[in-house]
Amino acid sequence: MRPELPPPPAPDPAALAQAQARLLAELSRFGRESTAGGEAHGSRFGRASTAGGETSARVSWLGPQGEWETGREETSSGERYRFGAVFARGGLGAVRRAEDRKLGRTVAIKELLRFDERSVQRFVREAAITARLQHPGIVPLYDLGRGDDGRPFLCMKLVEGASLEQRIAGCADVQARLALVPHVIAAAEAMAYAHREGVIHRDLKPANLLVGEFGEAVVIDWGLAKYMSQETDLASASDGDDPAISDVTAAGSLLGTIRYMPPEQARGEALDARTDIYALGAVLYHVLAGVPPFHDRRAAELIHDVLVGRPRPLAQLVPEAPPALIAVVEKAMSKQPGDRYADAEAFADDLRRYQAGRLVGAHAYSLAEVGRLWLRRHRAAATVAAASLVALAAIGAVAVGRIREARDVAEDQRAAAETAQEVAEARATEAEAARATADRRADELLLAQARLAVEADPSQVFPLLAQLAPDPSRDGAVRALALAAWRPGVAGAPMTGPTGPLIEGINLADGTWIAAGLEAVWRWRPGALAGERLSGRGTLAVTPDRRTWAHIHVGADAQLTIEIHQLDRAEPLRWSAGRDELVSFYRWDLSPDGELLWAWPMRSAPAFEFEVRTGARRELPGPDAPAAVAGLTLQGTRDGRRLAGARDQTLVVWDRETGMVDVSRHPCKPLLYAHDWTADGRALVVRCAREDLPHTLSPVERQLVWRADGPPRLVEAEWAAPGRDALVFVAHRDGETTAWAEDPAGRRLWTRDVRTDRSDDFVIEPHTSRDGALVQWGFGVSLEVIDVASGTPIASRHWSDAAVLGDGELLVADAGGYRRVVAGETAWQSRRPAPEKPLRQAVLAPGGGWMVAQGEDGVRRVDLRSGAAEAAGEVCGRWSGSDRLAAVADDGRALAFVGEYRGCLWGHGGWDTFELPKDEPRAWAFAPGRLAIGFSGGQVHEWTTPGRAARALEVCEDVQDLRYAPDGEVLAVQGQDGAVTVIERDSTLRALVGPRAGEPGSVRSSLAFAPTGATLAVYRRGEAAVELFDLAGGAGLRLGGASTSRDADESVVSRFSPSGRTLAVMDGELLQAWSLARPEAPSRVTGVRGRDLAFLDEQTVVVTQLDAGLAIVDLVSGAVVPLRAATGGRVRPRLATTADGLVLLADNGEVLRFTDRLPAAGAPLHAWLRQMAGLEDML
C-alpha cells in the first residue's frame, strides 16, 4: 500500500499569478538569449520552437533509430508526480521527494517559494542552464512544470547521500579528510565542462557538492549560475533583507557564499571561470582544515578580509596537511585572478598528479621532497644507486685515510668505514621497508576501491587496477576483479569525440566505425580513439560486405546531399538530390553491389531508387509496376528484390525478380515500416492493428509474419523485430514482459524475461542490427542488447546510454566516451535459454554436456552440445510434486526417484524402474556402465547391467557420500561416522579410514577423486589434516593445517582442480585450498557460503552462493568478488568444469557457458588493464 504523501503548501494567489506571468516571459526571453550566449561559447545546444515561437519543453524518442518530435500533448504534472515531504530548503525554493508515477522512480522536486522578479529570473536561469549541461558530475534536470496549484517546479535526479560539508564534519582528522580529495577532483572536472560550455556557477561550496551512495560527486544548486557572455547581474536590495537567504547574499549586491567568494565577486566586478577556481580552492581548504576559510572572522570583519585579507595559513592550522595540497589551495585562492589556475582542468590535473604521487605544478619542491617522490616511483633503481654511493664513499674514505694517516691508523679508518657502511645499509633497508609499507597500503586502498566499484560503477575498476604494478601476491585478486568488471566483449579504451547521443552506426570491413548523432557524423579509423567529425547530422547506409557506405545529409545549400564512400577509393562520390525531407522521414539501404541506393519512407509517401554512379532517381512503384502495387507506400528488402505494401487489411508483396505478386487479406490492418524484412529478404514481420477501434487508440497486439516459402501467420505480441534467421517478439502478459525468438515457420528458439523497471512503455522500440544478429530494446529506464540466435544478453544499460548496433559489434556509452563491444567475444554464452515458464527442478551433468529438467510440460533430457531435447514422457510413470530428479551422467543416463521407494533410470537406450529399500537415498554416483545409490540404512545398491537387479552391500550405518574413481573401477563410500570404505569391482570391501568417535551423524565430511588416477581425498570436519590415498599404488599424503568451520549444519563440498594439483574444500563459511606441492600451507578464505564450486584455474574458483548468485574467489589473496547476480528462479544452481571454461545451470533454468578471455596474470594482464583504462605510460 502506498503511503499518503502530504500535498505542497498553497502559495498566495496574487503572488502566484504575478510569478506565472514573469516565469513565462522569462522562459521566452531566456530561451533566445541563452541560445545566443551558448553558441558564442561553442555550446552544442540549439533551439527548438513551435510555430508560435514558444520554446518546446518536451522531446520524446520514437523508434529504433530515433526521430525527435515536438509539440506532443503533455501529461498533467499532478497526475505524473506525487509530492512528498520537504528534505531541503534554500533561499529560492524547497526541495522535496516525489514519485514519478509515469516512470516509476523517485525524483527530487524543487519548488519556487519566492515570487519576486529576481527569484523568478534565478529559477528560470537554473532550469535553462541545468537543462543544457549534461555531465555525470552535474545533477540532471528531468522536467520543468507547474503543480496543480500553479506553483513552478523543477524535477531533477534524486541523489541519495550527503553533502561534502557533512562528509567533512564526519571525519576526525586530516588523514580521514584526505579521502575526500577525489570528490573535489570530480567537482573540478564538472566545472571544467561547464566552463567549456560558457557557464560559471558562482556559488561553489561543500554544501553544494553532493556525494552519492555510490561515491559519485555532483554539483547542485545552479540558481546563481550565468553565461559568461552575459553582463554581471546584481541582486536587488531586498535580497539581503530575507533571512531565508542567509549566507547566500549579503550587502545588497553580493551573489554567492562569502567565505568561498573571490574578491572580485565581493566587489561586484566582471567574473569569469577563475571565480569558480577560487571557490574550488576554498572547498579544498575546507577539506584539509576541517573548517571553511575565514572561519574565525566575525560578520563585521568577514567582507573586509575577503577583499584584502587572507585566511589562516593551512600550514599553521593543520601542520600535517600535505605541502603539495597546501600549494594547490594557495594558488587557486590567489587574490589576483591572473595568479590562479588558468582553468578548472589544470586545477583538477594538479590534484590527480598528487593522487598518483607525481610532481604537482603549484608546489616548489625541495630536493628532499623530489628525492622522496623519485624514490617511491623508482624504488628498485634507488636501492642499487644508494648502495653504490655508500660503497664509493667508503672507498674514498679508506683511500684518504691511507694517504694522511699511518698504516695502523688506516686500519682503524677502514673499520670505521665498514661500520658506517653497515649503518647506511641498515637505514636504506629501513627506508625501503617504509616505502614498501606505504606502497602496499596504497595498493590495498586501490584494491578496496576497485572492489566497491565492481557493483557500483564497473567502468571505474580498470583505471583503478591499472595503477597497480604486477605482484604475484595480489595478481589473482586483480584478475578476479577484472573478470567481474569486464563487460562482455569490451575491446579497448573509450572512443572520444561526440558530446551528444549517437543514433545509428556502421562498422566497416577494415574496422572503421561511422556513427551519426544529433549533431554530426563521426568516424573512427581502425585503432583510433579520437573521432573525426565528418559533417552535420544525417543518416547512413552500408552494403552487406561493409566495404561501401553512404552518408545522406543536408548540405550547406539546404539540398539533400548523398556521399558514397568506398574503402579502396580515397574520395567519395558526391551528388545532390533536391528534397531535404528525405533525410528525416526515410530509411536508406545500399544494394549488395553498391550500384543502387533506396530510400524507404516512414510515412505515407513514395519510395525512391537512386543510381549511385549518376544520381538518377526513380519513384517506386514506377509506371511499369503491376497494378496491384500501384499507389502503395512500399518497403523493400536489403537487396531490393521484394517490395511490400498494405492497403486496408490487405498485404501486397511484389517479387521484382520473378514478377510475381502475392496478395493476402488478414483480420487486422498491416502497418509497414522500414526494415521490417529479415536480412535475407525471405520473411517480413509487420504490426497488425485492430480494426474495431480508431487507429490512434487501438493497441497493436498482433504481428503478421509473411514468408516466401509458407503461408502467413499471426503472432500475439506487441512488438517484433526481424533477425538474421529468426524473428524476435516482445509481449506483455499477466504483468510480465517476455521476449522470445522463433524461426519464420514458428518454431520457438528461446525465451527470456525483459527488464521493464515496472513500466509497460518502451523508450527504445525493439529493433535489430543491419545483419540481424543483435536485437535491442528499452523499457522503463533499462536498455538491453541480446544475441538473436541464442538469447544471450550482450549489454544491459541505462536507457540514456543507448547502444549503437553494428554488424557483430556495437558501441556503448561510457564515462569516457564510447566503447566497442564485440558480441561474439562475450564471457557468458547461452547454451540453452531460460524456459518460458519456470522450472520446478533441474540437474546438470558433471561435464556440462547434459541436463534434465522438469517443468509444467513434463520432464525433458537435453543434449546441451547439440540442443536436442527428448521428452521423458511416462517412462517413469506419472510425475508428481514429490518426485526428485537425482542426477544425469556425462553419457546422458538420467536418474530420478519417483513415487514411493521407486527409482527410474533412462537415457541408456531404454528405461528401467526398480524398487528401492525403505530408507532415504542419501548419495548417488555414475561411472561408465555403473550406477550406485547409498541409503540412510547403510546399504549401497549398485547396478552394472541395465534391466538386472542391483547388488546390495552392507557398508556402514548411514551413507553420507559416495564417489567413483575416474575409471569406474573403485567406489568409495563414507558414512555419517566419518568411516570410509572402498568397494572393488568384485564386491570386495576394504576399510580405508575408521570411524571417528562422537555422536552418530555428527561428522561432516566429503570425498573427492582426482581427475586422473585413483587418488582419493578424505576431508572430515574438525581434523587437522586432509588425507590423500592412492588406491592403486598404496601411497598416501597428508594435507596439514586444516581449520574447522563454525557452521555445524552446513554441507561440505570437495573438488580437485582439472590438473589434480590443487584441492579445495568448502565447509560452511570456510573455503580452504591446498597445493599438493605445498601440503602444509593451505590458503583460507572466510565468509564464502555456497553449495558448489568449480575451478577456473589453479588459484581461482567460482562458487554458487546460498542466494543463487555467483562469486569469484582468488585462493591466494582471499579476494571474493561477485560475478553474477541471482535471477530469482527456483532451480538450485550447479557448475561444471569443461575444457574451455565453466557451464552454469542458473536458478532460472538457463544454461550458460562462461569463458575466461582475460590475459594471464602478471605483465600481460597489467598491459591489458592499461589498454582498457586508456592510460599511457607515466613518467
Secondary structure, DSSP 8 states (H G I E B T S, - for coil): ------------HHHHHHHHHHHHHHHHHHHHHHHHHHHHTT------B-TTS-B----EE-SSS--EE-------HHHHEEEEEEEEE-SSEEEEEEEETTTTEEEEEEEE---SHHHHHHHHHHHHHHHH---TTB--EEEEEE-TT--EEEEEE---EEEHHHHHHT--SHHHHGGGHHHHHHHHHHHHHHHHTTEE-S---GGGEEEETTS-EEE---TT-EETTS------GGGGG-GGGTTSEETTTEES-GGG--HHHHTT----HHHHHHHHHHHHHHHHHSS-TTTT--HHHHHHHHHH-----HHHH-TTS-HHHHHHHHHHT-SSGGGS-SSHHHHHHHHHHHHTT---TT----HHHHHHHHHHHTHHHHHHHHHHHHHHHHHHHHHHHHHHS-HHHHHHHHHHHHHHHHHHHHHHHHHHHHHHHHHHHHHHHHHHHHHHHHHH-GGGHHHHHTTS---TTTHHHHHHHHHHH--TTEEEEEEB--SS-EEEEEE-TTS-EEEEESSEEEEE-TT--B-EEEEESEEEEE-TTSSEEEEEEE-TTSSEEEEEEETTEEEEEEEEEE-THHHHSEEEEE-TTSSEEEEEESSSS-EEEEETTT--EEEES-TTS-GGGTT---EE-TTSSEEEEEETTEEEEEETTT--EEEEE-SSEEE--TT-B-TTSSEEEEEEE-SSS-TTT----EEEEEETTEEEEEEE-SEEEE-SS-EEEEEEETTEEEEEEE-TT--EEEEEE---TT---EEEEEEE-TTSSEEEEEETTEEEEEETTT--EEEEEETTS--EE-SSEEEEEETTEEEEEEGGG-SEEEEE---SS--SEEEE-TTSSEEEEEETTEEEEEETTT--EEE-TTTT----TT-EEEEE-TTS-EEEEETTTEEEEESSSSEEEEE--SS-EEEEEEETTEEEEEETTSEEEEE-STTS--EEEE--SSEEEEEE-TTSSEEEEEETTS-EEEEETT--EEEEE---SSSTT---EEEEE-SSTTEEEEEETT-SEEEEEETTT--EEEEE-----S-TTS-EEEEE-TTSSEEEEEETTEEEEEETTEEEEEEEEES--EEEEEEEETTEEEEEETTS-EEEEETTT--EEEEE-----SS--EEEEETTEEEEE-TTS-EEEE---S--TTHHHHHHHHHHHT-----
